[in-house]
Amino acid sequence: MRHIVVVGASAAGLAAVETLRREGYEGTLTLVGDERHAPYDRPPLSKQLLADAWQPERLMLRTPGHLRALGLDLRLGVAATGLDLADRAVRLADGSTVAYDGLVIATGVRPRRLPGEGAHVLRSLDDALTLRDGLAPGRRLVVVGAGFLGAEAAAAARGLGARVTLLEPAPVPLAHAVGEDVGRVLAQAHQDHGVELRTGVTVTEVTEEGVRLADGEVVEADEILVAIGSLPNTGWLADSGLAVDDGVVCDEYCAAAPDVYAAGDVARWHNPLFGVSMRIEHRTNAAEQGMAAARNLLAAGPGRPFAPVPFFWSDQYELKIQAYGHLRGHDEIAVVEGALAERRFLAVYRTGDRVTGVVAAGMPPKAIRHWRQAIASGAAWREAVGTGAAGTSAAGAAVRETAPGGPSL
């Protein structure tokens, strides 16, 4: 391959170009990004940056010198607008066309929005800085959506002294992801820190005064953050011929078409470890999948299947939440260490007869690591949990919940 193009200059795209060079690729390597910024880390946007604990420079993933050393044809501030598979060419917003022999698609996601003007979203560095400028002691922030992004932003805003109202349509925040019992623990942490949490409410639009609920009530706000999920950035692929279904559809090798791979938040691939198709919007997965896609693009054959144990973390107030695995469709949850009431616990998730996930809060990293191996090896639930794989017996002390699961962590 004489020319490889990577579209998307965030964590997945950066991992792809670095891996290509590390694996010995010496041809032309073009990295396209729609933002003007060099690659930066996104998880701190709703945590350290929004809390004013970090400045933007700390988020940069690589120094300018490191990027120069990669020998990239670096095109920042220009979006991809189309893909021609037959001619092997990517069309850009500046009117140019870039031919390729190999292509990695890493265009990420964009935030969902509500009708009306004036609300913030939180996806980019500029988004975070603009929202931070509007937060101060006594300012009223309404956060629409109590998922992990909304919850982290609410915690950061409270740390700045803002008055926060958190609106969530579900009865229990994050129950779809972590189960109702764990969701209630996280919800209580926000209430204990002065957040007004309102569940079972639907926001229909943004108004000049705040947000309007389905029953007509207007919740007043000085600033509004809409955190109701994301959509994969696949619009530029509409006429490409690639299969698109809530992301770029890929096989277990991350391949979407001959010599075309996808990675990161935009990729929907078959994960053979769990036997399901998944799309993961988490930082660790983006980097790992970017590396896997790059290696498979260079491989003489199909390469190696990408079969990770997804990892996720969240910081909310004093809580450090860590999770491994795939929780979609979980059948049972068992708290095998600590206690929910103390906000120090380790909960294990069952799907069928195997361990498929684990969530810990207030626990040291070493407490959860060996559960990752249990998930990766497909450990039987009865053997792992029934015998107290966490080092203490689960019998009697475990709090169990049987419930339908939700999106993977």
C-alpha positions in Angstrom: 0.0 0.0 0.0 1.4 3.3 -1.1 -1.2 5.6 0.6 -3.3 4.9 3.7 -5.9 7.4 4.9 -7.2 7.6 8.4 -10.4 9.7 8.8 -10.8 10.9 12.4 -8.1 12.5 14.4 -9.1 11.5 17.9 -7.9 8.6 20.1 -8.8 5.8 17.6 -7.3 7.6 14.6 -4.2 8.5 16.4 -3.7 4.9 17.6 -4.1 3.8 14.0 -1.5 6.0 12.5 1.0 5.3 15.3 0.5 1.6 14.9 0.9 1.8 11.2 4.3 3.5 11.6 5.3 1.2 14.5 4.5 -1.8 12.3 6.8 -0.5 9.6 4.5 1.2 7.1 6.6 3.8 5.3 4.1 5.0 2.6 2.1 8.2 2.6 -0.1 8.4 5.7 -2.9 11.0 5.7 -4.7 11.8 9.0 -8.0 13.9 8.5 -9.8 15.6 11.4 -12.8 17.9 11.4 -11.6 19.8 14.5 -8.8 22.4 14.4 -7.2 20.9 17.5 -4.5 18.2 17.4 -5.6 14.9 18.9 -6.7 15.3 22.6 -8.2 13.2 25.3 -12.0 13.4 25.6 -12.8 11.7 29.0 -11.4 14.7 31.0 -13.8 17.1 29.3 -16.7 16.2 31.6 -14.4 15.6 34.6 -11.1 17.5 35.2 -11.5 20.2 32.5 -15.1 21.1 33.3 -14.2 21.1 37.0 -11.4 23.7 36.2 -8.8 21.3 37.6 -7.0 21.0 34.3 -6.2 23.4 31.5 -6.6 22.4 27.8 -2.9 21.8 27.2 -3.0 18.9 29.6 -5.4 17.1 27.3 -3.2 16.9 24.3 -2.4 13.3 23.5 0.9 14.0 21.8 3.3 16.8 21.4 3.7 18.7 18.1 7.2 17.1 17.8 5.8 13.6 18.2 3.2 14.2 15.5 5.9 15.6 13.1 8.0 12.5 13.7 5.2 10.3 12.4 5.6 12.0 9.0 1.9 12.6 8.5 0.0 14.4 5.9 -2.0 16.0 8.6 -5.3 17.7 7.6 -7.0 19.3 10.6 -10.1 21.5 10.6 -11.5 19.8 7.5 -14.3 17.2 7.5 -14.8 14.2 5.3 -17.9 14.6 3.1 -18.0 11.5 1.0 -16.4 8.1 0.2 -16.0 6.5 -3.3 -15.3 2.8 -2.8 -14.8 2.1 -6.5 -12.3 4.8 -7.0 -10.8 4.5 -3.5 -11.1 8.1 -2.7 -12.3 10.3 0.2 -13.9 13.6 -0.5 -13.2 16.5 1.9 -15.1 19.7 2.8 -12.4 21.9 1.3 -13.2 20.5 -2.1 -10.2 18.2 -2.3 -10.1 14.4 -2.8 -7.6 12.1 -1.2 -7.0 8.7 -2.9 -6.2 5.7 -0.8 -5.0 2.1 -1.0 -6.1 1.5 2.6 -8.7 3.3 4.7 -9.4 3.5 8.5 -12.7 5.2 9.4 -12.6 6.6 12.9 -15.0 9.5 12.7 -16.6 9.0 16.2 -20.0 10.3 17.2 -21.9 13.5 17.6 -24.3 14.5 20.4 -28.0 14.2 20.1 -29.8 17.5 20.5 -33.2 18.8 21.5 -35.4 21.3 19.6 -34.7 24.9 20.5 -31.6 27.1 20.7 -29.1 27.9 23.4 -28.3 24.6 25.0 -24.8 23.2 25.4 -23.6 19.7 24.4 -20.4 18.2 25.6 -18.3 16.4 23.0 -15.4 18.7 22.0 -12.8 20.7 23.8 -14.6 23.9 22.6 -17.9 22.6 24.0 -16.3 22.0 27.4 -14.6 25.4 27.6 -17.8 27.2 26.6 -19.8 25.4 29.2 -17.2 26.0 31.9 -17.2 29.7 31.2 -20.9 29.7 32.1 -20.6 27.9 35.5 -20.0 29.8 38.7 -21.3 29.8 42.3 -25.1 30.3 42.2 -25.5 29.8 38.5 -28.4 27.5 37.6 -27.4 24.5 35.4 -30.0 22.1 34.1 -28.6 18.8 32.8 -30.9 16.8 30.6 -29.9 13.2 30.8 -28.5 11.4 33.9 -26.2 9.0 32.0 -22.5 8.9 32.8 -21.8 12.0 30.8 -24.6 14.0 32.4 -23.8 12.7 35.8 -20.1 13.6 35.5 -20.9 17.1 34.3 -23.4 17.6 37.2 -20.7 16.6 39.7 -18.2 18.9 38.1 -20.7 21.8 38.1 -21.5 21.3 41.8 -17.8 21.4 42.6 -17.8 24.9 41.0 -20.7 26.0 43.2 -23.4 25.9 40.5 -27.0 25.0 41.4 -27.7 21.8 39.4 -31.0 20.2 38.4 -30.6 16.8 36.8 -33.5 15.6 34.6 -33.9 11.9 33.6 -36.8 10.2 31.9 -36.1 6.8 33.5 -37.3 6.0 37.1 -33.7 5.2 38.1 -30.7 6.8 36.5 -28.3 4.4 34.8 -30.5 1.4 35.6 -30.3 0.4 32.0 -26.6 0.1 32.2 -25.8 -1.0 35.7 -29.0 -2.3 37.2 -31.5 -0.5 39.5 -29.7 -1.2 42.8 -26.4 0.2 41.6 -28.2 3.0 39.8 -29.9 4.1 43.1 -26.6 4.3 44.8 -25.2 6.6 42.2 -28.4 8.7 42.2 -28.2 9.1 46.0 -24.6 10.4 45.7 -25.9 13.3 43.6 -28.7 14.1 46.0 -26.3 14.0 48.9 -24.2 16.6 47.1 -27.1 19.0 46.6 -28.2 18.1 43.1 -31.9 18.3 42.5 -32.6 15.0 40.8 -35.9 14.6 39.0 -36.6 11.2 37.4 -39.5 10.1 35.2 -39.6 13.4 33.4 -39.3 14.0 29.7 -37.9 17.2 28.2 -39.4 18.3 24.9 -37.6 21.4 24.0 -35.1 24.1 25.0 -36.6 27.6 25.6 -35.3 31.0 26.4 -36.0 30.5 30.1 -34.8 26.9 30.4 -36.3 23.6 29.3 -39.9 22.6 28.7 -41.2 19.3 30.1 -43.8 17.1 28.4 -46.5 18.3 30.9 -45.8 21.9 29.9 -43.7 22.9 33.0 -40.7 25.0 32.3 -37.6 24.4 34.4 -35.6 27.6 34.5 -31.9 27.7 34.0 -29.0 30.0 33.3 -27.2 27.2 31.4 -28.5 24.0 29.9 -26.5 20.9 29.0 -28.1 18.2 26.8 -26.6 14.8 27.5 -29.0 12.4 25.9 -26.7 10.2 24.0 -24.8 10.3 20.7 -25.2 9.3 17.0 -22.3 7.8 14.9 -20.8 10.1 12.4 -21.7 8.1 9.3 -23.6 10.7 7.3 -20.6 11.2 5.0 -20.9 7.5 4.1 -24.5 7.6 3.0 -23.8 7.0 -0.7 -20.6 4.9 -0.2 -22.1 1.4 -0.4 -20.8 0.6 3.1 -23.2 -1.1 5.5 -24.3 1.4 8.1 -26.5 0.4 11.0 -26.0 2.5 14.2 -22.3 2.7 13.1 -20.1 1.3 10.4 -20.9 -2.4 10.3 -17.7 -4.5 10.5 -16.7 -8.2 10.9 -14.7 -9.5 13.8 -11.5 -8.1 12.2 -13.0 -4.6 12.1 -13.2 -4.8 8.3 -16.1 -3.0 6.6 -15.0 -3.7 3.0 -11.8 -4.8 1.2 -9.0 -2.6 2.6 -11.5 -0.5 4.6 -11.6 -0.8 8.4 -13.4 1.1 11.2 -12.4 1.8 14.8 -13.6 3.6 17.8 -17.1 5.0 18.6 -18.2 4.8 15.0 -17.5 1.1 14.5 -20.1 -1.6 15.1 -18.3 -4.9 15.0 -18.9 -8.5 15.9 -17.1 -9.3 19.2 -16.4 -13.0 19.2 -15.8 -13.0 22.9 -19.4 -12.3 23.6 -20.9 -13.5 20.3 -22.7 -10.3 19.6 -22.4 -7.1 17.6 -21.5 -4.1 19.7 -20.5 -0.4 19.4 -18.5 0.9 22.3 -18.2 4.6 23.1 -15.3 4.5 25.5 -11.7 5.8 25.4 -9.9 2.5 26.0 -11.8 0.7 23.3 -11.1 3.5 20.8 -7.3 3.2 21.2 -7.3 -0.6 21.3 -9.5 -0.9 18.2 -7.5 1.7 16.3 -4.4 -0.5 16.8 -6.3 -3.6 15.9 -7.7 -2.1 12.7 -4.3 -0.8 11.6 -2.6 -4.2 12.1 -5.3 -6.0 10.3 -5.1 -3.5 7.4 -1.5 -4.4 7.0 -1.9 -8.1 7.5 -1.4 -10.5 4.6 -4.5 -12.4 5.5 -7.6 -11.4 7.6 -5.5 -10.6 10.6 -6.6 -11.3 14.2 -10.2 -11.0 15.5 -10.8 -8.0 17.8 -12.2 -9.6 20.9 -11.7 -7.2 23.9 -13.2 -7.1 27.3 -14.5 -3.5 27.3 -13.3 -1.2 30.1 -14.9 1.9 31.4 -14.4 4.3 34.3 -16.3 7.3 35.7 -15.4 9.9 38.4 -18.4 11.4 40.3 -17.6 13.3 43.5 -15.5 11.0 45.7 -16.6 8.0 43.8 -14.3 6.2 41.3 -16.4 3.8 39.3 -14.7 1.1 37.2 -16.3 -1.5 35.0 -15.2 -4.4 32.7 -17.3 -6.4 30.3 -20.5 -6.4 28.3 -23.6 -5.8 30.4 -26.3 -5.7 27.6 -29.0 -8.2 28.5 -27.6 -9.2 31.9 -29.8 -11.6 33.8 -28.5 -11.2 37.4 -26.3 -9.0 39.5 -24.5 -10.1 42.7 -22.6 -7.8 45.1 -19.8 -10.0 46.2 -17.6 -7.5 48.0 -18.4 -4.4 50.1 -21.9 -3.0 50.4 -24.0 -0.7 48.3 -25.1 1.4 51.2 -21.5 2.2 51.9 -20.8 3.2 48.3 -17.9 0.7 48.4 -18.7 -2.4 46.5 -17.9 -4.8 43.7 -20.9 -6.1 41.7 -20.7 -9.0 39.2 -23.0 -9.5 36.3 -24.4 -12.7 34.8 -25.7 -13.4 31.3 -26.8 -16.9 30.8 -24.5 -19.2 32.8 -21.3 -17.0 32.5 -19.8 -14.0 34.1 -20.0 -11.1 31.6 -19.3 -8.0 33.6 -18.2 -6.3 36.8 -18.7 -2.8 38.3 -16.8 -1.5 41.3 -17.1 1.8 43.2 -14.8 3.0 45.9 -12.5 -0.1 45.5 -8.8 -0.3 44.6 -8.0 -1.2 41.0 -6.5 -4.5 42.1 -9.9 -5.6 43.4 -11.4 -5.7 40.0 -8.6 -6.8 37.7 -8.9 -10.5 38.2 -12.6 -10.3 37.3 -11.5 -9.1 33.9 -9.7 -12.4 33.4 -12.9 -14.3 34.5 -14.9 -12.4 31.8 -12.2 -13.0 29.2 -12.1 -16.7 29.9 -15.9 -17.1 29.9 -15.9 -18.2 33.5 -19.0 -20.1 34.7 -21.2 -18.0 37.0 -21.7 -20.7 39.6 -18.0 -21.4 39.8 -16.8 -17.8 39.9 -19.5 -16.2 42.1 -20.8 -19.2 44.0 -17.3 -20.0 45.3 -16.5 -16.3 46.1 -14.0 -15.6 43.4 -13.4 -12.2 44.8 -11.8 -13.7 47.9 -14.8 -13.7 50.2 -17.8 -16.0 50.1 -20.7 -14.7 48.1 -23.1 -16.9 49.9 -25.4 -15.0 52.2 -23.6 -11.7 51.9 -24.4 -11.1 48.3 -27.1 -8.7 47.2 -28.7 -10.2 44.1 -30.9 -8.5 41.5 -32.5 -10.2 38.5 -33.4 -7.7 35.9 -33.2 -7.0 32.1 -29.9 -5.4 31.2 -29.2 -2.4 29.0 -26.4 -1.0 26.8 -22.9 -2.3 27.5 -20.5 -0.4 29.6 
